[in-house]
Amino acid sequence: RGEEVEPTPSRWAVEPWPPEVTTADLLQGLVDIYRKHVVLPEHGAEAMALWCLHCWAIDAAYVSPFLMLTSPEPRCGKSTTLALLYRTAPRTTFASNISSASVFRYIDSAKPVLLIDEADTFARDDDALRGILNSGHSRDTAWVIRCEGDNNVAKEFSTWAPKAVAAIGKLPDTWRDRAIILPLKRKKPGESVTKLRAKDSEAFVTLRSKAARWVSDNLQGLKAAQPELPDVLHDRAA
């Protein structure tokens, strides 16, 4: 039975960390906890940590790339990796299936960080869903228009939200072109990680609290930033 979505779930409430938080210390804390629980490719933990802070500072962003978790087979850590983001990013929502008719309505109303698992089971052949999610790559294009109500009044819906997607096999090229891709593999003999427990822990609460303080202190600076971009990048990569 479907349940009404709580507009602002209580689990999204975060109390900012009282002392000032440095960017380097926060990133290192995220990297350490990611590496503790999942085997990632080289620089994968750093990419996750930076993407996580991008989620916290989404109000300063013009572009929001997918974080794409791929693997050639099951049991490579994709769901665990999403669970780690679920506990460290803001306003996170898990979806193991989502329709084109609901995704933009949910993003427009809840403004979540959307974590999509099992995308290989439903997204590859859904052109409408792929197009809607693609639209959310940049702030200017992150809109769809649908008719609503008895009078079929046209309404704009926002698709602007950070999105992480996990799937077995190759995902559509239009997604990959908008993505930071982390290829995951099964643990090798000798590699070990700490099992992620179902219950939230103080370590995750602390990281969320520190991230909330960090974004409070740095958001305006990020909005004003004009980083130099390498000339070798094409427009979308830049």
C-alpha positions as CSV (number, residue, x, y, z in Angstrom):
1,R,0.0,0.0,0.0
2,G,1.4,3.4,-1.0
3,E,1.9,6.0,1.8
4,E,1.7,9.7,1.5
5,V,5.2,11.2,1.4
6,E,6.1,13.3,4.4
7,P,7.0,16.8,2.9
8,T,10.0,17.3,5.2
9,P,10.9,14.0,6.9
10,S,12.2,14.3,10.4
11,R,15.3,12.3,9.6
12,W,16.4,15.2,7.4
13,A,16.8,17.5,10.4
14,V,20.5,18.2,11.1
15,E,21.9,20.3,13.9
16,P,25.0,22.2,12.7
17,W,28.3,21.4,14.4
18,P,29.1,24.1,16.9
19,P,32.9,24.7,16.1
20,E,34.1,25.8,12.7
21,V,34.7,22.9,10.3
22,T,37.6,22.9,7.8
23,T,37.0,21.6,4.3
24,A,40.1,19.3,4.5
25,D,39.0,17.7,7.8
26,L,35.4,17.2,6.6
27,L,36.5,15.6,3.3
28,Q,39.0,13.3,5.1
29,G,36.3,12.2,7.5
30,L,34.0,11.3,4.6
31,V,36.8,9.5,2.7
32,D,37.7,7.5,5.8
33,I,34.2,6.3,6.5
34,Y,33.6,5.4,2.9
35,R,36.8,3.4,2.7
36,K,35.9,1.7,6.0
37,H,32.7,0.1,4.6
38,V,33.2,-0.5,0.9
39,V,36.0,-1.3,-1.6
40,L,36.2,1.5,-4.1
41,P,38.3,2.2,-7.2
42,E,41.3,4.5,-7.0
43,H,40.2,8.0,-6.0
44,G,36.7,6.7,-5.6
45,A,36.3,7.7,-2.0
46,E,37.6,11.2,-2.8
47,A,35.1,11.5,-5.7
48,M,32.3,10.4,-3.4
49,A,33.3,12.9,-0.7
50,L,33.4,15.8,-3.1
51,W,30.1,14.8,-4.6
52,C,28.6,14.6,-1.1
53,L,29.7,18.1,-0.4
54,H,28.3,19.1,-3.7
55,C,24.9,17.9,-2.5
56,W,25.2,19.9,0.7
57,A,26.1,23.0,-1.4
58,I,23.6,22.4,-4.3
59,D,22.3,26.0,-3.9
60,A,25.7,27.2,-5.2
61,A,25.8,24.9,-8.2
62,Y,24.9,25.5,-11.8
63,V,25.5,21.9,-12.9
64,S,24.8,18.7,-11.0
65,P,26.4,15.6,-12.4
66,F,25.1,12.1,-11.8
67,L,27.2,10.0,-9.5
68,M,27.1,6.7,-11.4
69,L,27.9,3.4,-9.7
70,T,28.4,0.5,-12.1
71,S,29.5,-3.1,-11.8
72,P,29.7,-6.1,-14.2
73,E,27.8,-8.4,-11.7
74,P,25.9,-8.4,-8.4
75,R,27.5,-8.1,-5.0
76,C,30.0,-5.4,-5.9
77,G,29.0,-2.9,-3.2
78,K,26.7,-0.6,-5.1
79,S,23.9,-0.7,-2.6
80,T,26.3,-0.2,0.3
81,T,27.8,2.7,-1.5
82,L,24.4,4.3,-1.9
83,A,23.7,3.6,1.8
84,L,26.8,5.5,2.7
85,L,25.6,8.5,0.7
86,Y,22.2,8.1,2.3
87,R,23.8,8.6,5.7
88,T,26.2,11.5,4.8
89,A,24.4,13.6,2.2
90,P,21.4,15.9,3.0
91,R,17.8,15.2,2.3
92,T,18.5,11.8,0.9
93,T,15.8,9.5,-0.5
94,F,16.3,5.9,-1.7
95,A,14.4,4.7,-4.8
96,S,14.8,1.1,-6.1
97,N,12.2,2.0,-8.8
98,I,10.7,5.3,-9.9
99,S,8.4,6.2,-12.7
100,S,8.7,9.1,-15.1
101,A,5.3,10.3,-13.9
102,S,6.4,10.6,-10.3
103,V,10.1,11.5,-10.4
104,F,9.6,15.2,-11.3
105,R,6.7,15.6,-8.9
106,Y,8.7,14.2,-6.0
107,I,11.8,16.3,-6.9
108,D,9.7,19.5,-7.3
109,S,8.0,19.0,-3.9
110,A,10.7,17.5,-1.7
111,K,14.0,18.8,-3.3
112,P,15.8,15.6,-2.2
113,V,19.2,14.0,-3.0
114,L,17.8,11.1,-5.0
115,L,19.6,7.8,-4.7
116,I,18.4,5.4,-7.4
117,D,19.3,1.7,-7.0
118,E,18.7,-1.2,-9.5
119,A,18.5,1.2,-12.4
120,D,19.3,-1.6,-14.8
121,T,16.0,-3.2,-14.1
122,F,13.8,-0.3,-15.2
123,A,15.6,2.7,-16.5
124,R,17.4,1.5,-19.7
125,D,14.2,1.2,-21.7
126,D,12.3,4.1,-20.3
127,D,13.0,7.0,-22.6
128,A,10.8,9.4,-20.7
129,L,12.4,8.7,-17.4
130,R,15.9,9.1,-18.9
131,G,15.0,12.4,-20.5
132,I,13.5,13.8,-17.3
133,L,16.6,12.8,-15.2
134,N,18.9,14.2,-18.0
135,S,17.1,17.5,-17.8
136,G,18.3,18.0,-14.2
137,H,21.9,18.1,-15.2
138,S,22.0,21.9,-15.3
139,R,19.9,24.4,-13.4
140,D,18.6,26.2,-16.5
141,T,17.3,23.1,-18.2
142,A,15.9,21.4,-15.1
143,W,12.2,21.8,-15.9
144,V,9.4,19.7,-17.4
145,I,5.9,20.9,-18.2
146,R,2.8,18.9,-17.5
147,C,-1.0,19.6,-17.5
148,E,-2.5,19.3,-14.0
149,G,-6.0,19.3,-12.5
150,D,-9.5,19.1,-14.0
151,N,-8.8,22.1,-16.3
152,N,-5.5,20.7,-17.6
153,V,-3.6,23.8,-16.6
154,A,0.1,23.6,-17.7
155,K,2.5,23.7,-14.8
156,E,6.3,23.8,-14.6
157,F,8.0,21.1,-12.4
158,S,11.6,21.3,-11.3
159,T,14.0,18.4,-11.9
160,W,16.9,20.1,-10.2
161,A,18.4,17.7,-7.6
162,P,21.6,15.7,-7.1
163,K,21.2,12.1,-8.3
164,A,23.3,9.0,-7.7
165,V,22.4,6.0,-9.8
166,A,23.5,2.3,-9.3
167,A,23.2,-0.4,-12.0
168,I,24.7,-3.6,-13.3
169,G,26.2,-3.2,-16.7
170,K,26.4,-0.1,-18.9
171,L,23.9,2.7,-18.4
172,P,22.7,4.9,-21.3
173,D,25.3,7.1,-23.0
174,T,23.3,10.2,-22.3
175,W,23.6,9.5,-18.6
176,R,27.3,8.6,-18.7
177,D,28.0,11.8,-20.5
178,R,26.5,13.7,-17.5
179,A,28.2,11.5,-14.8
180,I,31.1,10.9,-12.5
181,I,31.5,7.2,-12.9
182,L,32.7,4.8,-10.2
183,P,33.2,1.2,-11.6
184,L,32.9,-1.2,-8.7
185,K,34.1,-4.8,-8.5
186,R,33.8,-7.6,-6.0
187,K,36.3,-7.7,-3.1
188,K,39.5,-9.5,-3.9
189,P,41.0,-12.1,-1.5
190,G,42.7,-10.1,1.3
191,E,40.5,-7.1,0.9
192,S,38.2,-6.5,3.9
193,V,35.7,-3.9,5.0
194,T,33.6,-3.3,8.1
195,K,30.0,-4.4,7.6
196,L,27.6,-1.4,7.5
197,R,24.9,-1.9,10.1
198,A,21.3,-1.0,9.6
199,K,21.2,1.4,12.5
200,D,22.5,5.0,12.1
201,S,25.6,5.6,14.2
202,E,27.1,8.6,16.0
203,A,29.9,8.7,13.3
204,F,27.3,9.5,10.6
205,V,25.4,11.9,12.8
206,T,28.6,13.8,13.4
207,L,29.6,13.9,9.7
208,R,26.1,15.3,8.8
209,S,26.4,17.9,11.6
210,K,29.8,19.0,10.4
211,A,28.7,19.2,6.8
212,A,25.7,21.4,7.8
213,R,28.1,23.7,9.6
214,W,30.5,23.7,6.7
215,V,27.9,24.6,4.1
216,S,26.6,27.4,6.4
217,D,30.0,28.9,6.5
218,N,31.0,28.4,2.9
219,L,27.9,28.7,0.7
220,Q,28.2,32.3,-0.2
221,G,31.9,31.9,-1.1
222,L,31.0,29.0,-3.3
223,K,28.3,31.0,-5.1
224,A,30.8,33.7,-5.9
225,A,33.6,31.3,-7.0
226,Q,34.8,31.5,-10.6
227,P,37.2,28.5,-10.9
228,E,39.5,28.3,-13.9
229,L,38.6,25.4,-16.2
230,P,41.1,23.3,-18.3
231,D,40.9,24.1,-22.0
232,V,40.9,20.4,-22.9
233,L,37.4,19.9,-21.5
234,H,34.4,20.1,-23.8
235,D,31.4,22.2,-22.7
236,R,29.5,19.5,-20.7
237,A,32.6,18.2,-19.0
238,A,33.7,21.8,-18.2
